[in-house]
Structures are given as structure tokens and as C-alpha cells.
Amino acid sequence: MSSSQLDPFAPTGVQFRPVSLELIKVRLAAVAFFLLCSAAVAIILFFLLPQKWIGLLVIATVVAIALWLLWLIPRQVRAMGWAVTGTDLQIRKGIMFKSLTVVPLGRLQYVDVEEGPIARHFAIAQVKLHTASATTDAQLPGIPREQAAQLREQIADLAESNLEGI
């Protein structure tokens, strides 16, 4: 038996497609606001407090978090992938803490496609799958807008052909 057959995160015969790398920009933009606000507070603390080391410590913490996120977010996005088989949608993510979510298409009740203003600027959307059980709902972020619409239709057609959902 080969190692790929033993890997639960790489099922045999399933080709995972990556999410759009534009998701990196969207996620970095989302945390940028928080980091800029934190940096502003840190700078204000530096000038207002008589103990300058407290302000410097807060500034250093904000810089460390920013650098860590600049390293982490691209790695997280590159580790994400998805695949549609005839009976399910599989979503894989994670590097250190891996996860493979398998959503049976026959259990789907509806599929949403969503995009916020930042995602819209980068022409990506998020596909949300809602099943009969809330514990098997899934989200697939970072799908190019046109591909998200096609995926929604493909999933709806497959779910209908399985005669259990939608």
C-alpha cells in the first residue's frame, strides 16, 4: 500500500483544486485594520505614559504579530483545497493542524455564494454549504467569482441527482 493511500488528507483518486491566492490579500486586508488600530494605541501609549518601555513593549508586540501573520496567512491559504466528486464536496485545509471536511451532496439543503466589499474588489467569493445537520455545514472561501457561480450550479445539480437534498 502506498503512502498516499494511507494519508486521510489525500484520498485516492481525488484531485484537489487550490483556492485563489487573492484570498491572501483579502485576509491580510482584514487583519490590517486591527493591526493599524493596535499600532495607533501603542504609539499613543508610548507618548502618554511616563514609562516608555510599556509603549515600546506594546509596539514590539504589534510588530511581532504583524510579521507572524504576514508569514502565516499565505501558508494557510496555500494549504487550502477543494474537490467535487460525484457524491460529495471535500474541503482540505491546514498545515500543522490538518482538516478534511467531506460534505455529502445528497444532504445539502441549499448553497450560498457570498462576497464582502474587500473580496469583491479582488473578485473572489465564499461558497457556503448548508446541510440537514448544522454540524456538517461547510465554507469554502477564496473561489473566483465566476467559478463560485459555476460551483454552486454544479453542486446543486449533483445534489439533485442524488435525490436527497436541495
C-alpha positions in Angstrom: 0.0 0.0 0.0 1.4 3.4 -0.9 1.7 6.3 1.5 -0.9 8.3 -0.4 -3.5 5.6 0.2 -2.7 5.8 4.0 -3.0 9.6 4.1 -6.5 10.5 5.2 -6.0 14.1 3.8 -5.2 12.9 0.3 -7.9 10.4 -0.7 -7.0 8.1 -3.6 -8.3 9.4 -7.0 -9.3 12.9 -5.7 -7.7 15.9 -7.3 -7.9 19.0 -5.0 -8.1 22.4 -6.6 -6.5 25.3 -4.8 -8.4 28.4 -3.7 -7.5 31.7 -5.2 -4.3 33.3 -3.9 -6.2 36.6 -3.9 -7.6 35.2 -0.6 -4.2 36.1 0.9 -4.7 39.8 0.1 -8.3 39.7 1.5 -7.2 38.1 4.8 -4.2 40.5 5.1 -6.5 43.4 4.5 -8.9 42.1 7.2 -6.2 42.0 9.8 -4.5 45.2 8.7 -7.3 47.3 10.2 -6.9 45.6 13.5 -3.1 45.9 13.4 -3.2 49.6 12.4 -5.6 50.4 15.3 -3.3 48.4 17.7 -0.3 50.3 16.4 -2.0 53.6 16.9 -2.9 52.7 20.5 0.7 51.5 21.1 2.1 54.8 19.7 -0.3 56.9 21.9 0.7 54.8 24.9 4.4 55.4 24.1 3.9 59.2 24.1 1.5 59.4 27.0 3.0 57.0 29.6 6.0 58.1 31.6 7.3 54.6 31.4 8.3 54.4 27.8 9.1 50.7 28.0 5.4 49.9 28.2 4.7 51.7 24.9 7.8 50.1 23.3 6.6 46.6 24.5 3.2 47.1 23.0 4.7 48.4 19.7 7.1 45.4 19.6 4.1 43.1 20.2 2.1 44.6 17.4 5.1 44.4 15.1 5.7 40.7 16.1 2.0 39.8 15.5 2.1 41.6 12.1 5.2 39.7 11.0 3.8 36.4 12.2 0.5 37.0 10.3 2.5 38.0 7.1 4.2 34.6 7.3 1.1 32.6 8.5 -1.7 33.7 6.2 -0.1 32.9 2.9 0.8 29.4 4.2 -2.7 28.8 5.4 -4.3 29.9 2.1 -1.8 27.8 0.0 -2.8 24.7 2.1 -6.5 25.1 1.3 -8.0 23.0 -1.5 -11.3 21.6 -2.6 -12.7 18.8 -4.8 -16.1 17.8 -6.1 -16.7 14.1 -6.5 -19.9 12.6 -7.8 -21.3 12.3 -4.3 -19.6 14.9 -2.1 -17.6 18.1 -1.8 -14.3 17.7 0.0 -12.5 20.7 1.6 -9.0 20.4 2.8 -7.0 22.9 4.9 -4.2 23.2 7.4 -0.5 22.6 7.6 0.2 21.7 11.2 -3.4 21.1 12.2 -5.0 19.5 9.1 -8.6 19.1 8.4 -10.6 17.3 5.7 -14.3 18.1 5.6 -16.5 15.8 3.4 -20.0 17.2 2.7 -22.3 14.6 1.2 -24.1 16.4 -1.6 -27.3 14.3 -1.0 -27.6 16.0 2.4 -27.5 19.6 1.1 -30.4 21.9 1.6 -29.0 25.0 0.0 -25.8 26.6 -1.2 -24.9 30.3 -0.7 -22.4 32.4 -2.5 -21.2 35.4 -0.6 -18.7 38.2 -1.0 -17.9 41.2 1.1 -16.5 44.5 -0.2 -12.8 43.5 0.1 -13.4 40.1 -1.5 -15.5 41.8 -4.3 -12.5 44.1 -5.0 -10.3 41.0 -5.5 -13.1 39.2 -7.5 -13.4 36.2 -5.1 -16.4 34.8 -3.2 -17.2 32.3 -0.5 -19.3 29.3 -1.1 -21.3 28.1 1.9 -23.0 24.7 2.0 -25.9 24.1 4.4 -27.0 20.6 5.1 -29.7 18.9 7.1 -27.3 18.8 10.1 -25.7 22.1 11.2 -22.6 20.1 12.2 -21.9 19.2 8.5 -22.2 22.8 7.1 -19.1 23.9 5.4 -17.5 27.1 4.0 -15.2 27.4 1.0 -13.6 30.8 0.8 -11.4 32.3 -1.9 -13.2 31.0 -5.0 -13.0 33.2 -8.1 -16.4 34.8 -8.5 -17.3 33.1 -11.9 -16.1 29.8 -10.6 -18.1 30.2 -7.4 -21.3 30.6 -9.5 -20.4 27.5 -11.6 -19.6 25.5 -8.5 -22.9 26.5 -6.9 -24.7 25.2 -10.0 -22.6 22.1 -10.2 -23.2 21.2 -6.6 -27.0 21.9 -6.9 -27.2 19.6 -10.0 -25.2 16.8 -8.2 -27.3 17.2 -5.1 -30.5 17.0 -7.0 -29.3 13.9 -8.9 -28.6 12.2 -5.5 -32.3 12.8 -4.7 -31.8 13.5 -1.1 -31.1 17.3 -0.8 -32.0 20.6 -2.5 
